[in-house]
Amino acid sequence: MLRAAYIAQEFLTTFEEVVGGVMLIPSSINGRFSIHVDDRMIYDRKASGGFKEVKELKQLIRDVIAPGMALGHSDKP
């Protein structure tokens, strides 16, 4: 839950002009972590084989909610 809260804070900071909020939903399944935009799942930790870096998660979200938005240092390889 601590990692999810940190990532949610990163999303809110990065996308403050674009998103209205971030919702954390606890799961009874240990280790479950997925990201949904509206009803679309854009990331699932188990399906991807582990956690991605925060910058990669920001890129995934950006590509869905604001494709033309620059992410500064998060866009650099």
N, C-alpha and C positions, 0 to 999 in steps of 0.2 A: 504494500500500500504506500510505503514511503516513496518508492521510485515512481509510482503512478502519480502521486501528488506533485513531485518535482517536475515530471514531464508535463503535467497539466499546467503548472505555473509557467513553464517555458512556452507552451502554446499560447496561453493568454497574453504573455508579454509580446511574443512575436506577431500574433495575429489580432492585436487589440482593436484595430480598426475594422476587422473583417468578421470576427465571431462575436456572438452574443453571450457565450458561456461555454464551459466545459463541465461535463458531468462524470463523476467517478461512481461506478456501480460495483460494490464488493461482490465477489463470487464465492460460492461454497467450494469451487474447484481450485485447489492450490496451484499457484503459478499461472493462472489464467490472466492474460493481458491482451486485449484487442482494442483497436481504434475504429470507431464508426463515425462517418459523417452522414448525418440524417440516418437513413436506413441502410446505407452502403458500408460494408466492412472494407476498410482499406489496409488493415494490418492485423495479423494474428501472430503472436509470439510462437506458439507451438507449430503452426504451419510454416513459419519462416525458419524454424530451427534455433531460435534464440532472440535475444534482444538486439534491436538495431540501435545505432548511435542516435542521439537526440536530433542531430542535424539531418539524418536520413529520414526520420519520422516527420520532421518539419517539411522536408521536401515532398513527401508523400501527401501530406495534408495540403500544402500549397498547391500542388498539381491538381487537386480536386476543387478547392474553394476559391483560389485566386491564382490561376495559371500564369499570369503576367507579372506577379509580384516578385521583386528581387529579395533574396534572403541575406544579402551581404556575405559575411564570412561563411555562412552555412551553404552557400552555393559553390564554394571553392572545393576542389578535390582534396 
